Amino acid sequence: MQCVVDLKLRVEKLDVKMVPGGAGSEGLGPGPGQESKEDREERVLAMLGIVGTMLNLLVIIFVYIYTTV
């Protein structure tokens, strides 16, 4: 019986550490639903990168068509 209780306590302790925002994640940043400023900036920069890539592709296609005509 003691072994079962000890195992249960170890599993619960491990469970708490694996949950984002749990007891073992003080240095891991905000949990779900708590967006940090850096995360928002990274998403904006990623979107700008995607838009810039698409615009570059359009320019390349336009220049290719213009030079072949």
C-alpha positions in Angstrom: 0.0 0.0 0.0 2.8 2.4 0.9 4.4 1.8 -2.6 1.1 2.6 -4.3 0.7 5.9 -2.4 4.4 6.8 -3.0 4.0 6.1 -6.7 0.8 8.1 -6.9 2.6 11.1 -5.3 5.5 10.8 -7.7 3.1 10.8 -10.7 1.2 13.8 -9.4 4.4 15.7 -8.8 5.6 14.8 -12.3 2.2 15.8 -13.8 2.4 19.3 -12.2 5.9 19.9 -13.7 4.7 18.9 -17.2 1.8 21.3 -17.3 2.5 24.7 -18.9 2.3 27.3 -16.2 2.5 24.6 -13.5 4.6 24.5 -10.4 7.8 23.5 -12.1 7.8 26.1 -14.9 8.7 29.4 -13.2 11.3 30.3 -15.8 9.4 29.1 -18.8 7.4 32.2 -19.4 3.7 32.8 -19.5 1.2 29.9 -19.7 -1.6 29.4 -22.2 -3.8 32.5 -22.6 -1.0 34.8 -21.3 0.6 36.1 -24.5 3.9 37.9 -23.9 5.0 41.0 -25.8 7.8 39.0 -27.5 5.4 36.4 -28.8 3.3 39.0 -30.4 6.3 40.7 -31.9 7.5 37.4 -33.3 4.2 36.7 -34.9 4.1 40.1 -36.5 7.6 39.7 -37.8 6.8 36.3 -39.2 3.7 37.7 -41.0 5.8 40.5 -42.4 8.3 38.0 -43.7 5.6 36.0 -45.4 4.1 39.1 -47.0 7.6 40.2 -48.1 8.3 36.8 -49.7 5.1 36.9 -51.6 5.8 40.4 -52.9 9.3 39.3 -54.0 7.8 36.4 -55.9 5.3 38.8 -57.6 8.2 41.1 -58.6 10.2 38.2 -60.0 7.2 37.0 -62.1 6.5 40.5 -63.3 10.2 41.1 -64.3 10.3 37.7 -66.0 7.2 38.4 -68.1 8.4 41.9 -68.9 11.8 40.8 -70.1 10.4 38.0 -72.2 7.8 40.1 -74.0 
